[in-house]
Amino acid sequence: MARLAVLVNIEAKSGKEAEVEALLLGALPLGALPLARAEAGTRSWYAFKSGPSTFGIFDTFDSEAGPHAHLEGEVARLLLERTEELLARPPQVTSVDLLAAK
C-alpha cells in the first residue's frame, strides 16, 4: 500500500475552466497526465473536477522521495508556469499520510 499522498486543489479563473481541464488531461502539449505517467516515484495519479471551476490532483507514493520529486518535477512546474494565466490563485498543496486503502 502507498504510504504518502499529495492533494492539490486548483481553482480556474472564470472562463479558463476548459483550458485547466485540458491541461490536466494532457490534451494540451505537455499536459499533466503524460508528465505524471513518466514520474518513476508516483504510484498513482488522479486528476478530478469537484465543481464548475474547481479541480484537483491526488497522487500517491511509496516513499518520502516520491512526493518531494513530484512537487519539484514537471507537473508542478507546468502548473506554476500557467498559474497567472489560468488559475484564480496558486495551487493549494496538502501532504497526506495514508492510513488505509482498499
C-alpha positions as CSV (number, residue, x, y, z in Angstrom):
1,M,0.0,0.0,0.0
2,A,1.2,3.5,-0.7
3,R,2.0,5.4,2.5
4,L,2.0,9.0,1.4
5,A,-0.1,11.3,-0.8
6,V,-0.3,14.8,-2.1
7,L,-3.6,16.6,-2.6
8,V,-3.5,19.7,-4.8
9,N,-6.6,22.0,-5.0
10,I,-6.9,24.1,-8.1
11,E,-9.3,26.9,-8.9
12,A,-9.6,28.0,-12.5
13,K,-10.1,31.7,-13.5
14,S,-13.5,32.5,-14.8
15,G,-13.6,31.4,-18.5
16,K,-10.5,29.3,-18.2
17,E,-12.1,26.1,-16.9
18,A,-11.9,24.2,-20.2
19,E,-8.2,25.0,-20.5
20,V,-7.5,23.8,-17.0
21,E,-9.3,20.6,-17.6
22,A,-7.5,20.1,-20.9
23,L,-4.2,20.8,-19.2
24,L,-4.8,18.2,-16.6
25,L,-6.0,15.6,-19.1
26,G,-2.9,16.1,-21.3
27,A,-5.0,17.4,-24.3
28,L,-2.6,20.4,-24.5
29,P,1.0,19.9,-25.5
30,L,3.0,18.7,-22.5
31,G,-0.1,18.2,-20.4
32,A,0.0,17.0,-16.8
33,L,-1.2,13.4,-17.4
34,P,1.7,12.3,-19.7
35,L,4.2,14.0,-17.4
36,A,2.8,12.2,-14.3
37,R,2.9,8.9,-16.1
38,A,6.6,9.4,-16.6
39,E,7.4,10.0,-12.9
40,A,9.0,6.9,-11.5
41,G,8.2,7.7,-7.9
42,T,4.5,8.3,-8.4
43,R,2.5,5.2,-7.6
44,S,-0.9,6.6,-8.7
45,W,-2.1,10.0,-10.1
46,Y,-5.6,11.2,-10.3
47,A,-7.0,14.5,-11.7
48,F,-10.5,15.4,-10.7
49,K,-13.1,18.1,-11.1
50,S,-15.1,18.9,-7.9
51,G,-17.1,21.9,-9.1
52,P,-17.6,24.2,-12.1
53,S,-14.2,25.9,-11.6
54,T,-12.5,23.7,-9.1
55,F,-10.2,20.9,-9.9
56,G,-7.6,18.8,-8.1
57,I,-4.8,16.3,-8.3
58,F,-4.3,13.4,-5.9
59,D,-1.1,11.4,-6.1
60,T,0.2,8.5,-4.0
61,F,3.7,7.5,-3.2
62,D,5.6,4.6,-1.6
63,S,8.4,6.6,0.0
64,E,9.4,10.1,1.1
65,A,11.4,10.7,-2.0
66,G,8.2,10.4,-4.2
67,P,6.3,13.5,-3.1
68,H,9.5,15.5,-3.0
69,A,10.4,14.6,-6.5
70,H,6.8,15.2,-7.7
71,L,6.5,18.6,-6.1
72,E,9.8,19.6,-7.7
73,G,9.0,17.9,-11.0
74,E,7.5,18.6,-14.4
75,V,3.8,18.6,-13.3
76,A,4.4,21.1,-10.6
77,R,6.5,23.3,-13.0
78,L,3.7,23.1,-15.6
79,L,1.0,24.3,-13.1
80,L,3.2,27.0,-11.7
81,E,4.1,28.3,-15.2
82,R,0.4,28.6,-16.1
83,T,-0.9,29.9,-12.7
84,E,-1.1,33.5,-13.7
85,E,-2.8,32.7,-17.0
86,L,-5.2,30.0,-15.9
87,L,-5.7,29.9,-12.1
88,A,-7.6,32.2,-9.7
89,R,-4.9,31.6,-7.1
90,P,-1.8,29.4,-6.7
91,P,-2.5,25.7,-6.3
92,Q,-3.1,24.7,-2.7
93,V,-0.9,21.7,-1.8
94,T,-1.5,19.4,1.2
95,S,0.7,16.5,2.1
96,V,-1.1,13.4,3.4
97,D,-0.1,10.3,5.4
98,L,-2.3,7.4,4.1
99,L,-3.8,5.3,6.9
100,A,-5.7,2.7,5.0
101,A,-6.7,1.7,1.5
102,K,-8.8,-0.9,-0.2
